[in-house]
Amino acid sequence: MKKTLITGITGQDGSYLAKLLIDKGYEVHGIIRRSSTFNTDRLDEIYKDPHETDGKLFLHYGDLTDSSGLRRILEKIEPNEVYNLGAQSHVRVSFDQPEYTADAVATGTLRLLEAVRDFCGSDCGKIRFYQAGSSEMYGAAPAPQNEKTPFYPRSPYAASKVAAHWYAVNYREAYGLFVCNGILFNHESPRRGETFVTRKITRAIGRIKCGLQEKLYLGNLDSMRDWGFAGDYVEAMWAMLQQPQPDDYVIATGETFSVRQLLEEAFGYAGIGWQDYVEIDPRYQRPTEVDCLQGDASKARFKLGWKPKVGFKKLVHMMVDCDMELARGERTLRDAGHNVIFRGAAAS
């Protein structure tokens, strides 16, 4: 049985990847940060108490800012594959917390790579390593973007991801580690965090329809993005580590839509007009904007045999349906006299 270690396992991608790997027969280990409240709800579908049954998912306390802790976890698990998905991944927040973002995203990747190198010793192929890149690394570079497009980051988050990317390349070339960079364009799902624009929109639609919210505040409606389904994209992550040689791959749909088009599709599917509810708040504008991201995933299609299964409309409808159901449950609790607090109401 193969063993894998996933940082960021409680996030959107981590939960989909963990399910995929368990279905493939892996024993899955994930690193989670210590918290006084439970933050593993995305894993509820696949988590089983190891005291009660022979589970395949195990969680370990750790952090990308703690190198010695990472090394101990590697020693304990002895994984065959490592997927580094952990990050402070909100672009707008990275402008407010640039040092923390750099420490977790850039230096955190370096710490994990060094821990893997030290653990592997002379056996450089002992572990296969996946590094989660981002389309934000391209920033102001002209679209469409592929593996040969020069990076032009426009945020502390993007700059940190660029550093992490080159750390990964350097460890591959300097030490012979099997390291792959996956440059994933925007990928969404009903599990997306509620502060990200796609989920912020679909969450608001459900609450507006149920009479729980009156307005939705957004920033730039003209930003163009290449949106895909996270469940499809984690399949590409796994496929990269099954190749005979490590390499870097862009993963994208090749189609772009603006935030305005997303609003039209999502609100239209729900049967309401977005113009009556959406207002612009300058606080949600980035100091340096990224106008258009469109990925060219030709290499992944040819070498990995990967292509997206879920298109833009299906993805949006999936998210609206999920958040409509969530809002109906929230409304039922509210009507029963329970004080339900919506965490995303004031989020950026």
C-alpha positions in Angstrom: 0.0 0.0 0.0 1.4 3.4 -1.0 1.6 6.1 1.6 1.1 9.8 0.9 1.5 13.0 2.9 -0.7 16.0 2.0 -0.1 19.5 3.4 -3.2 21.6 3.3 -5.4 18.5 3.5 -8.3 20.4 5.1 -8.6 22.8 2.1 -10.7 22.3 -1.0 -7.9 20.6 -3.0 -6.7 18.6 -0.1 -10.1 17.0 0.6 -10.7 16.1 -3.1 -7.2 14.7 -3.4 -7.4 12.7 -0.2 -10.6 11.1 -1.4 -9.1 10.3 -4.8 -6.0 8.7 -3.3 -8.0 6.6 -0.8 -10.2 5.3 -3.7 -6.9 4.3 -5.4 -5.8 2.3 -2.3 -3.4 4.7 -0.7 -2.9 5.3 3.0 -3.3 9.0 3.3 -1.7 11.2 5.9 -2.4 14.9 6.3 -0.8 17.8 8.1 -3.2 20.1 10.0 -2.6 23.1 12.1 -3.6 23.0 15.8 -6.8 24.9 16.4 -9.2 25.2 19.3 -12.1 24.5 16.9 -12.6 21.7 14.4 -11.6 22.7 10.9 -11.8 19.3 9.2 -15.4 19.4 8.0 -14.3 18.9 4.3 -12.9 15.5 5.4 -16.0 14.3 7.1 -17.0 12.1 4.1 -13.8 10.1 4.3 -12.6 10.3 7.9 -13.0 7.3 10.1 -11.9 7.1 13.8 -8.7 4.9 13.8 -9.8 3.7 17.3 -12.9 2.2 15.8 -12.0 0.9 12.4 -9.1 0.3 10.0 -9.1 3.8 8.5 -6.9 5.0 5.6 -6.8 8.7 6.6 -4.6 9.9 9.4 -4.0 13.5 10.6 -0.9 15.0 12.2 -0.4 18.3 13.8 2.2 20.4 12.0 2.9 23.6 10.1 5.0 24.7 7.1 6.6 27.3 9.4 8.1 24.5 11.6 10.9 22.6 9.8 11.8 20.2 12.6 8.1 19.2 12.9 8.0 18.5 9.2 11.1 16.3 9.4 9.6 14.3 12.3 6.4 13.7 10.4 8.3 12.4 7.4 10.3 10.0 9.7 7.1 8.8 11.2 5.1 8.2 8.0 7.8 7.3 5.4 5.6 8.4 2.5 6.0 7.5 -1.1 4.4 10.7 -2.3 4.2 14.3 -0.9 1.7 16.8 -2.1 2.4 20.4 -0.9 -1.0 22.1 -1.0 -0.6 24.2 2.1 -0.6 28.0 1.8 -2.0 31.3 2.7 -3.9 31.3 -0.6 -6.1 34.4 -0.6 -4.5 36.9 -3.0 -6.2 40.0 -1.6 -5.2 39.0 2.0 -1.6 38.6 0.9 -1.4 42.4 0.4 -2.4 42.8 4.1 -0.2 39.9 5.4 2.8 39.8 3.0 5.4 38.5 5.5 3.2 35.7 6.7 2.3 34.8 3.1 5.9 34.6 2.1 6.9 32.6 5.2 4.1 30.0 4.6 4.1 29.9 0.8 7.7 30.4 -0.2 9.9 29.6 2.7 7.4 26.9 3.8 7.9 25.1 0.5 11.7 25.4 1.0 11.5 23.9 4.5 9.4 20.9 3.2 11.8 20.4 0.2 14.8 20.4 2.5 13.1 18.0 4.9 12.4 15.6 2.0 15.9 15.9 0.7 17.3 15.2 4.2 15.0 12.2 4.7 15.7 10.7 1.2 19.5 10.9 1.7 21.3 9.2 -1.2 18.0 7.6 -2.4 16.8 10.7 -4.3 13.8 8.8 -5.8 12.5 7.6 -2.4 9.7 10.3 -2.5 7.9 11.9 -5.3 7.0 15.5 -4.6 4.2 17.7 -6.0 4.4 21.4 -5.6 1.1 23.4 -6.0 1.8 26.4 -8.2 -0.8 29.0 -9.3 -1.9 30.9 -12.4 -1.4 34.0 -10.3 2.3 33.6 -11.0 1.7 34.7 -14.6 0.0 37.9 -13.4 0.4 40.6 -16.1 1.9 38.1 -18.7 -0.1 38.1 -21.9 -2.6 35.3 -22.3 -2.8 32.4 -23.1 -0.1 31.2 -20.7 1.7 27.9 -20.8 4.8 26.3 -19.2 7.1 28.6 -21.2 5.4 31.9 -20.4 7.6 34.1 -18.2 6.2 34.8 -14.7 5.0 38.3 -13.9 3.6 38.2 -10.3 1.3 41.0 -9.2 0.8 40.2 -5.5 2.8 39.0 -2.5 1.0 35.6 -2.9 2.0 35.3 -6.5 5.6 36.3 -5.9 5.8 33.7 -3.1 4.4 31.0 -5.4 7.0 32.0 -8.0 9.8 31.6 -5.3 8.3 28.2 -4.3 8.2 27.1 -8.0 11.9 27.9 -8.5 12.9 26.3 -5.2 11.2 23.1 -6.5 13.0 23.3 -9.8 16.3 23.9 -8.1 15.9 20.9 -5.8 15.0 18.7 -8.8 18.1 19.8 -10.7 20.5 20.1 -7.8 19.7 16.9 -5.9 17.8 14.8 -8.4 14.6 14.8 -6.4 11.4 13.7 -8.3 9.6 17.1 -8.0 6.7 18.3 -10.2 5.2 21.8 -10.3 1.5 21.9 -11.1 0.6 25.4 -12.3 -3.1 25.2 -11.8 -5.5 27.9 -13.0 -8.5 28.9 -11.0 -10.4 25.8 -9.8 -13.6 25.9 -7.8 -16.2 23.7 -6.2 -18.9 23.7 -3.5 -16.0 23.3 -1.1 -14.3 26.5 -2.1 -13.6 28.9 0.8 -16.4 31.5 1.3 -14.1 34.5 0.9 -13.1 33.5 -2.7 -15.2 35.4 -5.3 -16.9 32.3 -6.9 -18.1 30.9 -3.6 -18.8 34.4 -2.3 -21.2 34.9 -5.2 -23.0 31.5 -5.0 -23.2 31.7 -1.2 -24.8 35.1 -1.5 -27.3 33.9 -4.1 -28.7 31.2 -1.7 -29.0 33.7 1.2 -30.6 36.3 -1.0 -33.2 33.8 -2.3 -33.9 32.8 1.3 -34.2 36.3 2.6 -31.1 36.1 4.7 -29.0 38.7 2.8 -29.7 41.9 0.9 -26.5 42.9 -0.8 -23.3 41.4 -2.3 -20.2 43.5 -2.3 -17.5 42.8 -4.8 -14.4 44.4 -6.4 -13.4 44.3 -10.1 -16.1 42.7 -12.2 -14.0 42.8 -15.4 -11.3 40.4 -14.3 -11.1 37.4 -16.7 -10.3 34.0 -15.3 -10.0 30.4 -16.5 -12.3 28.5 -14.1 -12.4 24.7 -13.7 -13.6 22.1 -11.2 -11.2 21.2 -8.4 -12.3 17.5 -8.5 -10.9 17.3 -12.1 -7.7 19.2 -11.2 -6.6 16.8 -8.4 -6.6 14.0 -10.9 -3.9 15.9 -12.8 -1.8 16.3 -9.6 -1.8 12.5 -9.1 -1.1 11.9 -12.8 2.1 14.1 -12.7 3.6 11.9 -10.0 3.0 8.7 -11.9 5.1 9.8 -14.9 8.6 8.2 -15.5 10.2 11.6 -15.3 9.4 14.8 -13.2 8.2 17.8 -15.1 6.1 21.0 -14.8 2.5 21.2 -16.2 -0.1 23.9 -16.7 -3.6 22.6 -15.8 -6.5 24.7 -17.2 -9.7 24.6 -19.3 -8.4 27.1 -21.9 -11.6 29.2 -21.6 -12.0 32.5 -19.8 -15.0 34.3 -18.3 -15.2 37.6 -16.4 -16.6 38.0 -12.9 -19.5 39.8 -14.6 -20.2 36.7 -16.7 -20.0 34.6 -13.6 -22.6 36.8 -12.0 -24.9 36.6 -15.0 -24.7 32.8 -15.2 -25.1 32.2 -11.4 -27.8 34.7 -10.7 -29.6 33.8 -14.0 -29.6 30.1 -13.0 -31.2 31.1 -9.7 -33.8 33.2 -11.5 -32.8 36.6 -10.2 -31.0 39.7 -11.6 -27.6 40.4 -10.2 -27.8 44.1 -10.9 -30.4 44.5 -8.1 -28.1 43.1 -5.4 -24.4 43.6 -6.3 -22.5 46.7 -5.3 -18.9 47.6 -5.7 -16.7 48.2 -2.7 -13.2 49.7 -3.4 -11.8 47.7 -0.4 -12.0 44.6 -2.5 -9.9 46.0 -5.3 -6.3 44.8 -5.5 -3.5 47.4 -5.5 -2.1 45.7 -8.6 -4.8 43.9 -10.7 -4.4 40.8 -12.8 -6.6 41.4 -15.9 -6.7 38.0 -17.7 -5.6 34.5 -17.0 -6.1 31.8 -19.6 -4.2 28.6 -19.5 -2.9 26.5 -22.3 -2.9 22.9 -21.0 -1.8 21.2 -24.3 1.2 19.6 -22.6 -0.9 18.0 -19.9 -3.4 16.8 -22.5 -0.6 15.2 -24.5 1.7 13.8 -21.8 -0.8 13.1 -19.0 -3.9 12.3 -21.0 -5.7 14.8 -18.8 -8.6 17.1 -19.8 -11.4 18.8 -17.8 -14.7 17.0 -17.4 -16.8 19.7 -15.9 -17.4 22.9 -17.9 -18.0 26.4 -16.7 -21.8 26.3 -16.6 -22.0 22.9 -15.0 -19.5 24.1 -12.3 -21.5 27.3 -11.6 -24.8 25.4 -11.4 -23.3 22.8 -9.1 -22.1 25.5 -6.7 -25.4 27.4 -6.8 -27.4 24.2 -6.1 -25.2 23.4 -3.1 -25.3 26.9 -1.6 -29.1 27.1 -2.2 -29.4 23.9 -0.1 -27.1 25.4 2.6 -29.1 28.6 2.7 -32.4 26.7 3.1 -30.9 24.9 6.1 -29.7 28.2 7.5 -33.2 29.7 7.1 -34.8 26.7 8.8 -32.6 27.2 11.8 -33.2 30.9 11.8 -37.0 30.4 11.7 -36.7 27.9 14.6 -35.1 30.7 16.7 -31.5 29.7 16.4 -29.0 32.5 16.0 -27.0 31.5 13.0 -23.9 33.6 12.2 -22.9 33.8 8.5 -19.1 33.9 8.6 -18.7 35.2 5.0 -20.9 38.3 5.3 -18.0 40.7 5.9 -15.3 38.8 4.1 -13.1 40.3 1.5 
